[in-house]
Amino acid sequence: MEMERLTKEGEGPPSQGKSVRASQVHFSINTSGDDIEYGCCGWALLILSMIIIVLTFPVAICMCVKVVQEYERAVIFRLGRLAKGGAKGPGIFFVIPCTDEYRKVDLRTVSFDVPPQEILTKDSVTIAVDAVVYYRVQDATMSIANVENADGATRLLAQTTLRNMLGTKSLSEVLTDREHISSGMQSTLDEATDPWGIKVERVEVKDVRLPVQLQRAMAAEAEAARDARAKVIAAEGEMNASRKLKEAADVMSESPNSMQLRYLQTLTSISSEKNSTIIFPLPIDMISNMLKK
């Protein structure tokens, strides 16, 4: 009866209710450092640490004062919790040796190569593609608190993003539309790494390697296309030349003496080449009159 009552009220069986409640639990980290409660033991340790620092003042300064470079930030954990004020630096900052632990984060741009990925394109062609990614840490606290290894996670995510992005493209799109693919990868990676405090600045597809048999087939296709274009161009040249010859013949037919002048011009061009044999053209009218007789 109790089970039926829970089912009618929409709460479901106990096992189902537990699974639903478990799925609704979200893990969150307070990265701001505000509203931190250390408890009685925590405050006691902090006070004891401060007393020790005061008693060993000349020596304790060397252990309490730390320096980070202009391109670095320090994330401080006090009694295991993020210290108030966020990341420290650049310059000098103060830590309590007994209770504080800090980690340095480099804010400079980092580049890495994505290993060649064997990808099956949309038109079922296997290719190997590699890329290069440029990123930097824009929030040092999030890069330490929200992910165990921000660099390793970004590298793995870049590999899977490259495979997923190119798996939806055909071979012609991969070869001709690299700019669009790179920008799409950059926006996808930037959105996915934003909770980690990572800013992906640029993604470039480096090389696309095709199988040897496919390269030969594409080379044969390109050669056949070039031969076809050459034949078309030669045919168009023949057609244009025949039209010009027809126009020249029409002009020369209007003046009978122009043919004789053409003969003489041809004789002059032959004699200028210093040939041992000279061909003297006879007028066609003379030959035709001789044939009639």
C-alpha positions in Angstrom: 0.0 0.0 0.0 2.9 2.3 0.8 4.4 1.6 -2.6 1.1 2.3 -4.3 0.7 5.6 -2.4 4.2 6.8 -3.5 3.4 5.8 -7.1 0.1 7.7 -7.1 1.8 10.8 -5.7 4.3 10.8 -8.5 7.3 10.1 -6.3 8.0 6.6 -7.8 9.5 3.6 -6.0 12.2 4.2 -3.4 15.0 3.1 -5.7 13.8 5.3 -8.4 13.5 8.3 -6.0 17.1 7.7 -4.9 18.4 7.7 -8.4 16.5 10.8 -9.3 17.8 12.6 -6.2 21.4 11.5 -7.0 21.2 12.7 -10.5 20.1 16.1 -9.2 23.2 16.6 -7.0 25.7 19.0 -8.6 29.2 19.4 -7.4 30.3 23.0 -7.1 33.4 24.7 -5.9 33.5 28.1 -4.3 36.2 29.8 -6.4 35.7 33.3 -4.9 37.0 32.5 -1.5 34.1 34.3 0.3 32.1 33.0 3.2 34.8 30.5 4.3 34.4 28.9 7.7 37.5 27.3 9.1 35.9 26.1 12.3 37.4 26.1 15.8 40.3 23.9 15.0 41.1 25.9 11.9 41.2 29.2 13.7 43.3 27.7 16.4 45.9 26.5 13.9 45.9 29.9 12.2 46.4 31.7 15.5 49.1 29.3 16.5 50.9 29.8 13.1 50.7 33.6 13.5 52.3 33.3 17.0 55.1 31.2 15.7 55.7 33.7 12.9 55.9 36.5 15.4 58.3 34.6 17.7 60.6 33.6 14.8 60.2 36.9 13.0 63.6 37.4 11.3 63.7 33.8 10.0 60.0 33.5 9.3 60.0 36.3 6.7 62.1 34.2 4.3 59.4 31.5 4.5 56.4 33.8 4.4 57.2 36.2 1.6 56.9 34.7 -2.0 57.4 36.3 -5.4 55.7 35.5 -8.7 56.7 36.8 -12.2 54.6 39.2 -14.3 53.2 36.4 -16.4 52.4 34.1 -13.4 49.7 34.0 -10.7 49.6 32.1 -7.4 46.5 30.3 -6.2 46.6 30.0 -2.3 44.9 27.2 -0.4 44.5 28.0 3.3 43.7 24.9 5.4 42.6 23.2 2.1 40.3 26.0 1.1 40.8 28.7 -1.5 42.0 31.9 0.1 40.0 35.1 -0.1 40.9 37.5 -2.8 41.5 35.1 -5.6 44.9 34.5 -7.3 47.8 36.6 -6.1 50.4 38.4 -8.2 52.4 39.5 -9.9 55.0 40.6 -7.4 55.2 39.8 -3.7 52.6 38.0 -1.6 52.4 36.6 1.9 51.7 33.0 2.9 51.4 31.3 6.3 53.9 28.4 6.2 52.1 26.0 8.5 48.6 26.4 7.0 49.0 27.7 3.4 49.9 26.0 0.2 50.1 27.7 -3.1 50.4 26.7 -6.8 51.8 28.8 -9.6 49.9 29.2 -12.9 51.6 30.4 -16.1 49.4 32.9 -18.0 51.4 32.9 -21.2 50.1 31.4 -24.5 50.8 27.7 -24.9 50.9 25.9 -28.2 50.7 22.1 -28.8 50.4 19.8 -31.8 47.4 17.5 -32.0 48.7 14.1 -33.0 47.6 12.8 -36.4 44.0 11.4 -36.2 42.7 8.7 -38.5 39.3 10.0 -39.5 36.6 8.6 -41.7 35.0 11.4 -43.6 31.3 11.8 -44.5 32.0 10.3 -48.0 33.8 7.2 -46.4 37.4 8.2 -47.1 40.0 7.5 -44.5 42.4 10.4 -43.9 45.0 11.4 -41.3 44.7 15.0 -40.1 46.8 16.9 -37.5 46.4 20.4 -36.1 48.0 23.0 -33.8 46.2 24.7 -30.9 47.1 27.9 -29.1 45.5 28.6 -25.7 46.2 30.5 -22.5 44.9 30.5 -18.9 42.6 33.4 -18.3 41.4 32.5 -14.8 44.1 30.9 -12.7 41.8 29.9 -9.8 39.4 28.0 -12.1 42.2 26.2 -13.9 43.4 24.8 -10.5 40.1 24.3 -8.7 37.8 23.0 -11.5 40.1 20.6 -13.4 43.0 18.3 -12.2 45.2 18.9 -15.2 44.1 21.8 -17.5 46.8 21.2 -20.1 46.2 17.5 -20.4 42.4 17.9 -20.5 42.7 20.6 -23.3 44.9 18.3 -25.3 42.5 15.3 -25.1 39.5 17.5 -25.9 41.3 19.0 -28.9 41.8 15.4 -30.3 38.2 14.4 -29.9 36.9 17.7 -31.2 39.1 17.3 -34.4 37.7 13.9 -35.0 34.1 14.9 -34.4 34.4 18.0 -36.5 36.0 16.4 -39.6 33.7 13.3 -39.3 30.8 15.4 -40.5 32.7 16.8 -43.5 33.3 15.3 -47.0 36.8 15.1 -48.4 36.4 18.0 -50.7 35.2 20.2 -47.8 38.2 19.2 -45.7 40.6 20.1 -48.5 39.0 23.4 -49.5 37.4 24.7 -46.4 40.1 24.6 -43.7 39.4 28.1 -42.5 35.8 27.3 -41.6 36.9 24.1 -39.9 39.6 25.8 -37.9 37.2 28.5 -36.7 34.5 25.9 -35.8 37.1 24.0 -33.8 38.2 27.1 -32.0 34.7 28.1 -31.0 33.9 24.6 -29.8 37.1 24.2 -27.8 36.7 27.7 -26.3 33.2 27.0 -25.1 34.1 23.6 -23.6 37.2 24.9 -21.8 35.6 28.0 -20.4 34.7 26.4 -17.0 38.4 25.4 -16.7 39.5 29.0 -17.1 41.1 28.3 -20.5 40.9 30.6 -23.5 41.5 29.0 -26.8 42.9 31.7 -29.1 43.6 29.9 -32.3 43.3 26.5 -34.0 44.9 25.6 -37.3 44.7 22.4 -39.4 48.3 21.6 -40.4 48.2 18.7 -42.8 45.7 16.3 -44.4 47.3 13.0 -45.5 45.5 10.9 -48.1 46.0 7.2 -48.9 48.5 6.5 -51.7 45.9 4.9 -53.9 43.6 7.9 -53.5 46.5 10.3 -54.3 47.2 8.3 -57.6 43.5 8.3 -58.5 43.2 12.1 -57.9 46.4 12.7 -59.9 45.1 10.6 -62.8 41.8 12.5 -62.7 43.5 15.9 -62.6 45.7 14.9 -65.6 42.7 13.8 -67.6 41.0 17.0 -66.8 44.0 19.0 -68.0 44.3 17.0 -71.2 40.6 17.6 -71.9 41.0 21.4 -71.3 44.1 21.4 -73.6 42.1 19.7 -76.4 39.3 22.1 -76.0 41.7 25.1 -76.2 43.4 23.7 -79.3 40.1 23.1 -81.0 39.0 26.7 -80.2 42.3 28.0 -81.6 41.8 26.0 -84.8 38.3 27.4 -85.2 39.5 31.0 -84.6 42.3 30.5 -87.1 40.0 29.2 -89.8 37.7 32.2 -89.4 40.6 34.6 -89.7 41.9 32.7 -92.8 38.5 32.9 -94.4 38.3 36.7 -93.7 41.8 37.1 -95.3 40.8 35.1 -98.3 37.7 37.2 -98.8 39.9 40.4 -98.7 42.4 39.0 -101.1 39.8 37.9 -103.5 38.7 41.5 -104.0 42.1 42.4 -105.4 43.8 40.0 -107.8 47.2 41.7 -107.4 47.3 41.0 -103.7 47.9 37.4 -104.3 51.1 38.2 -106.4 52.3 40.5 -103.6 51.7 37.7 -101.1 53.9 35.4 -103.3 56.7 38.0 -103.3 56.5 38.4 -99.6 56.8 34.7 -99.1 59.8 34.6 -101.4 61.5 37.4 -99.4 60.9 35.6 -96.1 62.4 32.3 -97.5 65.5 34.0 -98.9 66.2 35.8 -95.6 66.8 32.5 -94.0 69.8 31.7 -96.2 68.4 28.4 -97.6 70.2 26.6 -100.4 66.9 25.8 -102.0 64.5 28.6 -103.1 61.0 27.9 -104.2 59.6 30.5 -106.7 55.8 30.5 -106.8 54.1 30.9 -110.1 50.9 32.8 -110.5 47.9 30.5 -110.4 46.3 32.4 -113.4 49.3 31.6 -115.5 49.1 27.9 -114.7 45.4 27.8 -115.4 45.9 29.5 -118.8 48.5 26.9 -119.7 46.3 24.1 -118.8 43.4 25.5 -120.9 45.7 25.6 -124.0 
